[in-house]
Amino acid sequence: EPTHGSAPKYAELDPPIVNPIAMILSAAMLLDHVGEEEKAEAVRRAVGEVVAEGRVRTYDMLRLRGGPDVIAKGAATTEEMTQAILERLP
């Protein structure tokens, strides 16, 4: 399991706040496995760019305790992080 647990305590939060990067990088590993190395590299590059830029960060990247109040403290939602990565894909 790429996330080392499903974080059920966060499952009902609206909006969702979990960091999707582990799942996204797992998809890159799958692409490598099926011979789509260029696509896998594009995914890894997009993730790296978002992390390096530091503009979009989930609660764990901000070193906050998870909970419904993290968005007000500047944390990105799961969708915001995913969208930031998708925007950097060719």
N, C-alpha and C positions, 0 to 999 in steps of 0.2 A: 504494500500500500504506500503510495508516494508521500502521503502526508503523515505517516506513522500514527494514524488514528483519525477518526472521522469528526472529532470535535463536536459531539452531539449537544454540548451545552450552548453552542452557537447556532445550531440548526434552525431554531425558530426566530432568530433575530431578523428584523426587517428595518433597514436593508441588511443583507448579508455582509459580514465583515472579514471572512476568512481570506487568507492570502492564497491566490490561485497559482502562484508560480511553480510550486512542486508538481501540480497536475499538468501544467503547460509544458514543463521540461520533460515530464514523463512522455508526453505526446511526441516531443522531439526525439526521444529515445526510440519510440515506436517507428517513427519515420526513418531513423537510421537503420533499424532492424529490417525494414522492408525495402531497403535500397534507395531511399529518398534523402540522401545525405545533404544535398543542396537545400532542400526544404527544411530539414532538421537544423542546419546551420543558420538559416534565416530566422527560425524561431528562437534559437539560442541568442543570436545577435540582437533581436528585438527585445528580449528579456533583459539582456545586459545593458542595452541603451536606456531602458526605462529605469533600471536600478541605478545606473551611473548618474543619470540626470537628477534623480532624487526628488523630482516634483510630485510624483505619485507614489505614496508609501502607505502600506496597510499598517494596522495597529502594531503588529509585531515588529515591523521595521522601524517604527517610532518608539519601540520599547515601552508600549503602554499595556496595561492589563486589558484583556478583551472584555467587552461589554457594550451595552447599547449607547454609552456616552462617548465612545471613541471617535465617532464621526464629528462631533462638536469640538473635539480636540485636534482635528486636522487629519485624521486617518481617512484613507480612501476606502471605498467599498470594494467588494469582490468585483463587481461590474466595472467600476472605474479603473481598477488595475488591469483587468482583462482588456478593456477598450484601449487603454494606453499601449498595451503590447500589440494588439491587433493593428493599431494605426501605424506601427512601424514595420509591418510586414509588407513585402512587395506585392 
